[in-house]
Amino acid sequence: MDKEIKNKSETSKVIGTEHFLRLLAANNKSIYAYIYSLIPNHFDTDDILQETVIYMFHNLSKFEPGSSFIKWAVRIAHYRVLSFYSRRKNAPLRFDTELLHLISEDAFEVVPEINQRLETLAECRKKLADPDQAMVSMRYDQGLAVKEISEKSDKSIHSIYRSIARIHDLLLLCVRRSTAQEDMA
C-alpha cells in the first residue's frame, strides 16, 4: 500500500509529455541560441539541439516541476556541447574546457535577455507592413535565398537586398525603442 502511494506521488512530480512539449516550444529558440553561441555552425547546432531534446525527453523524471525549465535545458545542452567538442578532437578550432565553461556561463546569463528580445522582435515584426512581413517570412521562416525571393517577387536582387536592409533597420529601431521603454518602466 505504501509503495503505491509513494509511486503515485513520485509520478505526479514528473511532467507529462504535453507539458514538456509546451515548455520546449516556449524555450526552444533560447536553447538554440545558447548552443549556437558556443558552436557557431547551424548544422552542428541543430544536431546538438536534437540530442539535447532527446536526452531531456528520456530524462523527464529528473526535471523538478516548478524549477526553471530553461536552466535545466541549458545545463543539458552545455554537456552536449562538451561532448561534441570531445568527439571532435581533431577539429581545426578546439576550445579548452575551462574556456568553454567561461563562455557557457556568459551565454547562460543572457538567455533570459534573449527570450525577451525574441518576444520583442516578434511583436515588432507584427507591426511591419504586409509586403515586408512576406519578405521576412520568405527570407527567415522559409529560408529562401535572396535570388529565390527575387525570382518569386519579380524584383531585382539589388532591390531585395535594399528591402531586407530597410526591414532590418525598422526592426532594430523598434526593438531598441521597446527595450528602452521596458528599461524605463
Secondary structure, DSSP 8 states (H G I E B T S, - for coil): -HHHHHHHHHHHTS--HHHHHHHHHHHHHHHHHHHHHHS--HHHHHHHHHHHHHHHHHTGGGS-TTS-HHHHHHHHHHHHHHHHHHHTTT-SS---HHHHHHHHHHHHHHHHHHHHHHHHHHHHHHTS-HHHHHHHIIIIIS---HHHHHHHHT--HHHHHHHHHHHHHHHHHHHHHHHHHHHH-
